[in-house]
Amino acid sequence: MKSGIHPDYHEIKIIMTDGSEFTTRSTMGKAGDTLRLDIDPKSHPAWTGVQRMMDTGGQVAKFNKRFAGLGNRK
């Protein structure tokens, strides 16, 4: 590796959504910084397999009503 062209690789603290924390090495920030996660593998539906459909203001119902007959030929 060439010297002087690579970012500093140091330890940072990661805090998960449930409050658990661990230390890892990263190029983010500076040594001793803390990264608080909004989404992590313990809570995100992509990893847990549990999904919720959030219908704010009937948007899903409005979509289904508007496109219910799409693809049906008479």
Phi, psi and omega per residue, in radians:
M1 nan 2.496 3.053
K2 -1.296 2.478 3.134
S3 -1.505 2.551 3.056
G4 1.507 -0.040 -3.131
I5 -1.940 -0.136 -3.097
H6 -1.717 2.549 3.117
P7 -1.209 2.766 3.122
D8 -1.166 2.285 -3.130
Y9 -1.899 1.966 -2.994
H10 -2.468 3.050 -3.133
E11 -1.524 2.401 3.030
I12 -2.306 2.833 3.131
K13 -1.819 2.280 3.094
I14 -1.833 2.265 3.078
I15 -2.010 2.070 -3.112
M16 -1.357 2.980 -3.110
T17 -1.127 -0.493 -3.135
D18 -1.503 0.020 3.110
G19 1.716 -0.240 3.106
S20 -1.206 2.683 -3.095
E21 -2.478 2.719 3.070
F22 -2.655 2.888 -3.134
T23 -1.917 2.398 3.100
T24 -2.484 3.014 3.106
R25 -1.801 2.455 -3.072
S26 -2.715 2.929 3.015
T27 -1.730 -0.003 -3.137
M28 -1.254 2.375 3.041
G29 1.044 -2.463 3.115
K30 -2.244 2.972 -3.084
A31 -0.977 2.300 3.110
G32 1.564 -0.048 3.113
D33 -1.153 2.808 3.131
T34 -2.066 2.345 3.078
L35 -1.974 2.039 3.107
R36 -1.728 2.146 -3.097
L37 -1.545 2.378 3.015
D38 -1.529 -0.530 -3.117
I39 -2.285 2.325 3.073
D40 -2.493 2.917 -3.085
P41 -1.066 -0.326 3.140
K42 -1.391 -0.399 -3.031
S43 -2.129 -0.270 -3.054
H44 -1.444 2.369 -3.110
P45 -1.041 -0.452 3.125
A46 -1.095 -0.544 -3.140
W47 -1.733 -0.578 -3.056
T48 -1.472 -0.426 -3.121
G49 1.458 -0.033 3.120
V50 -1.724 2.074 -3.112
Q51 -2.076 2.576 3.077
R52 -2.147 2.491 3.035
M53 -1.738 2.069 -3.136
M54 -1.730 2.031 -3.120
D55 -1.881 1.722 -3.137
T56 -1.662 2.002 3.086
G57 1.228 0.432 3.095
G58 1.281 0.392 -3.100
Q59 -1.108 -0.682 3.135
V60 -1.179 -0.756 3.115
A61 -1.104 -0.711 3.116
K62 -1.099 -0.744 3.104
F63 -1.098 -0.829 -3.132
N64 -1.084 -0.679 3.126
K65 -1.151 -0.739 -3.088
R66 -1.200 -0.673 -3.043
F67 -1.941 0.352 -3.098
A68 -1.083 -0.683 -3.087
G69 -1.623 0.141 -3.110
L70 -1.122 2.190 3.110
G71 1.627 -0.189 3.105
N72 -1.549 2.180 3.102
R73 -1.822 2.477 -3.127
K74 -1.936 nan nan
